[in-house]
Amino acid sequence: MPFNTLVCNDFLTPVELNILAEVREVGDGVGAILVDKQKAKWGLYLNEWGMKKASGNGTMNYALICGWNDIVKGNELEIGSFISIWSFRLFGLLCFALVLPPPMD
């Protein structure tokens, strides 16, 4: 999720921002729950990833890791699938909702 495409970028608490600033290992990050269209709950981590371009410049992105591949399989997502990710909190816990567009007839 590129930072520049986020509708709202203030969904993380100061503690979560500090965790992301200190993450050094792949597989670490802010723990979260994702809920899909079948109301299945998936545990995963939110992390920041820098993507460098050939020019030397780059962009920062949020990535959902350590569980995302299971979500892809469970929701039959394919390369090029359009999705939306919404954030919310439940009892202070960071959560995401996976929203798929309606099927095309």
Buried (B, 14 or more C-beta within 10 A) or exposed (E): BEEEEBEEEEBBEEEBEEBBEEBEEEEBBBBBBBBBEEEEEBEBBBBBBEEEEEEEEEEEBBBBBBBBEEBBEEBEBEEEEEEEEEBEEEEEEBBBBBEBEEEEE
